[in-house]
């Protein structure tokens, strides 16, 4: 039996993948660079949001099993990922 947390994380990733496939179809149908870039920039917002939600669900699921120092390391790691994504 799959736990609710693992199911939630998997469903979010399926949603993310479906959005990526839909965006690829829209880019191919658009046929114009400007419209394709517009669709692609929308994906730049979706990806980090899905990452944040999935990570939050996962960390909440293991929070009771992790010590405070390990939880701090997880938060530092996630922060580094977002700094890398958002830094221009």
HELIX and SHEET records of a PDB file:
HELIX    1   1 UNK A    4  UNK A   30  1                                  27    
HELIX    2   2 UNK A   33  UNK A   62  1                                  30    
HELIX    3   3 UNK A   68  UNK A   86  1                                  19    
END                                                                             
